[in-house]
Amino acid sequence: MNSDEKLLEDLREMVAEVLEVEPDELTDTGDFVEDYEADSLRAIEILARIDKQYKIEIPQTELPELRNLKAVHAALTRHAPQG
């Protein structure tokens, strides 16, 4: 497993905990709102946990785009310090 796959799996566990589902139920493209009944507070909690765990701040203006695990992973990668 490379570091990118490890990051995705770590995110899957974190997001699944926030959404109160099992990690294996959380697909990469499953919509948090439509498929997992997440509300805006859960989305904010996901952002807060990313900030705390990875020391990366994803602007709340991107919140509407973070609708699935793949989008969260992409945002985390995009905002990660390079190097």
Buried (B, 14 or more C-beta within 10 A) or exposed (E): EEEEEEBBEBBBEBBBBBBEBEEEEBEEEBEBEEBBEBEEEBBEBBBEBBEEEBEBEBEEEBBEEBBBBBBBBEBBEEBEEEE
